[in-house]
Amino acid sequence: MNDNPQMRRIQFRAWHRGTREADYTVGGFFDRYHATWNEEETAWFERLMEEQDADIMGWAMGTIPVPDEWQGPMMDRFLKLDFVKVV
């Protein structure tokens, strides 16, 4: 478990989105990448978590376009979905 209180709070929020699909997507992204994030990337992720699950999932599945404000390296990494475990 992470000893950083901020990261523990973010992790909890990432894994408690309201839908299982969003939990696995947002939480999985956090688990896979958070250890490498700097302050700016962490802030980006915290802002992402303020978005609606339907929008985040639509972006991830490519059913709705990603708004310009979210474009960039973090979203590129998120859209790879290489952190979602398929069982």
C-alpha positions in Angstrom: 0.0 0.0 0.0 1.1 3.5 -0.8 2.4 5.5 2.2 1.5 8.8 0.6 -1.9 10.0 1.9 -2.6 11.9 -1.3 -2.0 8.9 -3.5 -4.1 6.6 -1.1 -7.0 9.1 -1.5 -6.6 9.2 -5.3 -6.4 5.4 -5.5 -9.6 5.0 -3.4 -11.4 7.5 -5.7 -10.1 5.8 -8.8 -11.4 2.4 -7.7 -14.8 3.7 -6.4 -16.2 5.3 -9.5 -19.7 3.9 -9.3 -19.6 1.4 -12.1 -17.4 -1.7 -12.3 -16.3 -0.8 -15.8 -15.1 2.6 -14.8 -13.5 1.2 -11.7 -11.4 -1.2 -13.8 -10.6 1.5 -16.3 -9.7 4.4 -14.1 -8.4 2.3 -11.2 -6.4 0.2 -13.5 -4.8 3.2 -15.1 -3.9 4.6 -11.7 -2.4 1.3 -10.5 -0.4 0.8 -13.7 1.1 4.3 -14.0 0.8 6.4 -10.8 4.3 5.5 -9.5 5.8 7.3 -12.5 3.7 10.5 -12.4 5.0 13.9 -11.5 2.9 16.6 -9.8 1.5 17.8 -13.1 0.4 14.3 -14.2 -1.1 13.6 -10.8 -3.1 16.8 -11.1 -4.2 15.8 -14.6 -5.5 12.5 -13.2 -7.3 14.2 -10.4 -9.1 16.5 -12.9 -9.9 13.4 -15.0 -11.7 11.9 -12.1 -14.0 14.9 -11.9 -15.4 13.9 -15.4 -18.5 11.7 -15.8 -17.8 8.0 -16.1 -19.9 7.9 -19.3 -17.5 10.4 -20.9 -14.4 8.7 -19.7 -15.6 5.3 -20.9 -16.7 6.8 -24.2 -13.2 8.2 -24.7 -11.6 4.9 -23.7 -13.8 2.9 -26.1 -13.5 5.5 -28.9 -17.3 6.0 -29.1 -17.0 9.7 -28.4 -14.1 12.0 -29.3 -11.7 13.1 -26.6 -12.1 16.9 -26.1 -9.1 19.1 -27.0 -8.6 20.0 -23.3 -7.8 16.3 -22.5 -5.5 15.7 -25.5 -1.9 15.0 -24.7 0.6 12.3 -23.5 -1.5 11.3 -20.4 -4.6 10.7 -22.5 -2.5 8.9 -25.1 -1.3 6.5 -22.4 -4.9 6.1 -21.1 -6.3 5.3 -24.5 -3.9 2.4 -24.9 -5.9 0.5 -22.3 -2.8 -1.7 -21.7 -3.6 -1.7 -18.0 -7.0 -3.3 -18.2 -6.9 -7.0 -17.2 -9.1 -9.2 -19.4 -10.1 -12.4 -17.7 
